[in-house]
């Protein structure tokens, strides 16, 4: 296996990567939160000589470790071994690279990777708050603590190269608008919203218009990164089908991977926003889908158009659409594919404009060398490869 520290590059131009990650210290919340919340927020707890993570009074099911991470690109190597008749030796562990924790070191690493800029998503600690902190007061205190840490440690658009995408919640419109104002005052260009229903409503319900309006006015991008979705989403679905309600990430059943996680909640969310005419009210709003893959996109666009006709006599929360759902998707959505997707088929059927490059670095499921995605675009002419690897993302983020 080639080590990611060999820094192999596969393009003669610097790319824009729409799916990279940071890691956080396990005390990211307790170090920045008010004292009365320290023993209930997401936090490390020593249990029988082991450090575990708790949220409120519940242990958070983790597959990862707190002082190590999976080696970048190791899933691909494991799959190759299985396909070639070898064994499943599991993911490879390594100590946390300081560049995964420090922005200045990360910028130097990006230089060596030939990455000009990247959208950076949080690690597990940042992604879990929305799902596991079901007490609203505790959630907002914890969310503000995380934002303070992120501002102090990473900033939100460092050197116009590292675009942090903090998670915001739709559980309280006034409070999220307060956070958005604070974020945009500090240069934030991307925010993440967990996929799934918005606390008993569609995210396209006009009650959330102040949120989408603020984001559109700021010229920011809404990111939908794979996540556990809203509290109770996976548990309720799993319960109805006799599945474990609270599996860890890597111990989910095949059924849960297919129907309660990944692209299914994303498709539900995107179609709800389109059908509820969010993009008629806010035509400049842009959505970036990350780590949901892209093979679902062509059929999703076809079915949205068909179901618009089937539901023509039903309720239309934001009024009837004036354009086809597929056209709205093509105009307002950008999708990061998996490197193993059949991209030729996706682009032929959906159009190249919906695809932006992303590596998922430094996660094991992604690419050890971010520019290597171009090898999966060899069916395209060089100018189209560059468009997907660089120019489309620059336009999305208002740079190109």
KAZI-V764602 format. One record per pair of residues at least 6 apart in sequence whose C-alpha atoms are under 6 Angstrom apart, sorted by sequence separation. I is the first residue (numbers start at 1). J is the second residue. If there is no record, write none. Layout:
BEGIN
i->I j->J
i->I j->J
END
This chain:
BEGIN
i->45 j->51
i->53 j->59
i->54 j->60
i->99 j->105
i->133 j->139
i->157 j->163
i->360 j->366
i->394 j->400
i->45 j->52
i->53 j->60
i->99 j->106
i->156 j->163
i->238 j->245
i->359 j->366
i->30 j->38
i->44 j->52
i->45 j->53
i->156 j->164
i->359 j->367
i->44 j->53
i->43 j->53
i->235 j->245
i->43 j->54
i->359 j->370
i->42 j->54
i->42 j->55
i->41 j->55
i->41 j->56
i->40 j->56
i->335 j->354
i->305 j->325
i->334 j->354
i->335 j->355
i->336 j->356
i->71 j->92
i->304 j->325
i->334 j->355
i->335 j->356
i->336 j->357
i->70 j->92
i->71 j->93
i->336 j->358
i->70 j->93
i->71 j->94
i->69 j->93
i->330 j->354
i->69 j->94
i->165 j->190
i->166 j->191
i->167 j->192
i->168 j->193
i->301 j->326
i->68 j->94
i->165 j->191
i->166 j->192
i->167 j->193
i->234 j->260
i->68 j->95
i->69 j->96
i->165 j->192
i->68 j->96
i->263 j->292
i->190 j->220
i->192 j->222
i->262 j->292
i->157 j->188
i->189 j->220
i->190 j->221
i->191 j->222
i->192 j->223
i->193 j->224
i->357 j->388
i->156 j->188
i->190 j->222
i->191 j->223
i->192 j->224
i->356 j->388
i->357 j->389
i->196 j->229
i->195 j->229
i->196 j->230
i->194 j->229
i->226 j->262
i->356 j->393
i->276 j->317
i->277 j->318
i->276 j->318
i->120 j->163
i->294 j->337
i->117 j->161
i->118 j->162
i->119 j->163
i->120 j->164
i->121 j->165
i->293 j->337
i->117 j->162
i->288 j->333
i->293 j->338
i->286 j->332
i->287 j->333
i->288 j->334
i->289 j->335
i->290 j->336
i->286 j->333
i->288 j->335
i->103 j->154
i->298 j->349
i->298 j->350
i->223 j->287
i->221 j->286
i->222 j->287
i->223 j->288
i->224 j->289
i->225 j->290
i->226 j->291
i->221 j->287
i->223 j->289
i->225 j->291
i->216 j->284
i->196 j->265
i->204 j->273
i->216 j->285
i->195 j->265
i->195 j->266
i->204 j->276
i->196 j->269
i->195 j->269
i->204 j->278
i->23 j->100
i->22 j->100
i->23 j->101
i->21 j->120
i->131 j->230
i->14 j->114
i->15 j->115
i->16 j->116
i->18 j->118
i->19 j->119
i->20 j->120
i->21 j->121
i->22 j->122
i->23 j->123
i->131 j->231
i->14 j->115
i->15 j->116
i->16 j->117
i->17 j->118
i->18 j->119
i->21 j->122
i->22 j->123
i->14 j->116
i->16 j->118
i->7 j->113
i->33 j->145
i->32 j->145
i->29 j->145
i->29 j->146
i->62 j->248
i->61 j->248
i->75 j->364
i->72 j->362
i->74 j->364
i->75 j->365
i->72 j->363
i->73 j->364
i->72 j->364
i->73 j->365
i->71 j->364
i->73 j->366
i->70 j->364
i->73 j->367
i->73 j->368
i->72 j->368
i->19 j->358
i->17 j->357
i->18 j->358
i->19 j->359
i->20 j->360
i->17 j->358
i->19 j->360
i->20 j->361
i->10 j->371
i->9 j->371
i->10 j->372
i->4 j->368
i->15 j->389
i->16 j->390
i->15 j->390
END
